[in-house]
Amino acid sequence: MKRRKTGPILKEWTLLLNPTKSFCSNFIFLLSFFAFVSSAYDDSAKLIIRPDSSTVAEDTRVSFFCRADGNPLPTVVWKKNGQSISDLRYSTKTLSNGLSTLRIEPVRLIDANSTISCTADNGIGNPVIADAILTVLRSGDLPDGFPIIEAHPVLKSVEQGRTAHVSCRVRGDPRPKILWLRDLMPVDIRSNTRYSVSTLGNPGFREKAIGKI
C-alpha cells in the first residue's frame, strides 16, 4: 500500500495469471460477454429528438415531435398524463426513420397543463421517455405579441410538373418561427430540393412565408 502526499489512500494490486487452456477459454468468453453487453447497450432505444413544451390558444392546433433510434428501430407510443390516448382530436404518425408526431386539433381548454409523453422501446434495455407540457390560453386572454396565423395556407390544384406556391401570414413579437408540415410531418428543405421557403415582411411583427413545391 502506498500513501499519496495529498488525497485519498491508493492501493496497489498485482494479478497473477496462469495461462492455461481453461483460463484462456474462460477469459475469451468473458470478453465476448462484455462485448455483447456493450453492443446491446448501444442498440437500446434512444430519443434523438424530444418533444418541446408548447403554449397555444384554444381552438387552434399543435404538433409534438420526437424521433427514436435503436436496433431494432423502437416502437414509439404517445401518452397524455401517463394514459393511452383515445380522443379523436389526437392523431399520431410515425415514419420508417423513427420520426413521430402527435397532432391535437382542435386544442381545447381541457387539454391545458397536460403532460404529453413520447416513449421509445425496442425491447433492449429500458424504455426511454420524454415529456412536454401543453399550456392552453383562452382566445381573449392572449398576451401582446402572441404569435397568430392571420392567413392560413390554401390548398391548390396545379398541373403535374408545374410549381405550386403556398403562402401563410403570421404576426407576433418577437418574430415567430415558421415550420411547414406536409401530412403532419416537417418539410425537410435540406434533403428535398423540390421544396424551398422564402420569407417576406417586417421582422418581429408581421411575416409572410411562401413555400414552393
Summary of the structure (lengths in Angstrom):
residues: 213
radius of gyration: 26.3
end to end distance: 72.9
largest distance: 83.7
contacts: 508
relative contact order: 0.14
helix: 14%
strand: 39%
